[in-house]
Amino acid sequence: MATFAALFLILYTLSVATTVEPSPSPDLVRSSCLHATFPKVCVTSLTLYKGPVTTPRELAQAAIKVSISRASKASDFLSGLQKEANKREIGAMKDCASQISDSVDDLRKTLGELKQLRRGTFRWQMSNAETWVSAALTNEDTCLDGFKEIEGRVRSDVKKKITNVAKVTSNALYLINRLDHP
């Protein structure tokens, strides 16, 4: 019985150890992020990314996934913040949440396109990806525009969250622009 328990423990430990996703290569991340718009944010966000990343294309996909995650978290944040906001702030947050939702949609389309890159349609697909990420950035910027006439903590909290989303999205666009083949 003790032998069975020991064997089970060893097999369980091995299965757990093999399901851990590797992080991207620090060298790939550093060299790719070197000239990004926000290099420190680029390195930090992609070094923390959990998943197999060994090529610039996979790194661009990881950057889009990070953007989607941050935008989704910002949307959740906006929903929670509405509970303690005044009428004017709630209006701005609803508009912002709509913009962020559009950003997430654009980023998801981009991720789908990057996963399907082909030689014959590469330039067209890259144009689509670049357009959608640019639209996501515009949506994030438009979100912040709704808070220009609002003062206080809500504005500063939203600005901080959305600016973070915009930085990782900008870096994702940079990494996409660096791709030169499928």
Secondary structure as UniProt FT lines:
FT   HELIX           2..18
FT   HELIX           26..33
FT   TURN            34..35
FT   HELIX           39..47
FT   HELIX           56..81
FT   HELIX           82..84
FT   HELIX           87..115
FT   TURN            119..121
FT   HELIX           122..145
FT   TURN            146..149
FT   HELIX           153..177
//
